[in-house]
């Protein structure tokens, strides 16, 4: 692992690299030993900061939660809070899935068949309309009604 920009053996001088591609070498005689040492220390700090940033645990600023009494809380991946939130999300997802199953059972057999064709068999609305001898818009309207009915039952 690299700890220094310039190795300890080569610290008798410092090379400045300019944006236009030119360089300027500064030696102990030009600026003094103490100043040269300071320049190298600044570089070492920059290298160390870069190294720390490379190993830094990422914070997902888009993934925040509101913790009661604390306000918004930004958490790192796999932190205890992240794991708790994932568990809660899994529980809520399971609850919503169960509500959806129950709501699906309350649909008419014709509505259940339409949902089966669209979501489980992967048929598009045009193919279903052609099979039933109706317009695609009729199938679209049926699906809208089914979705509204399911949404209403899931929200209870």
Secondary structure, 3 states (H helix, E strand, C coil): CCCCCCCHHHCCEEEEECCCCCEEEEEHHHHCHHHHHHHHHHHHHHHHHHHHHHCCCCEEEEEEEEECCCEEEEEECCCHHHHHHHHHHHHHHHHHHHHHHHHHHCCCHHHHHHHHHHHHCCCCHHHHHHHHCCCHHHHHHHHHHHHHHHHHHHHC
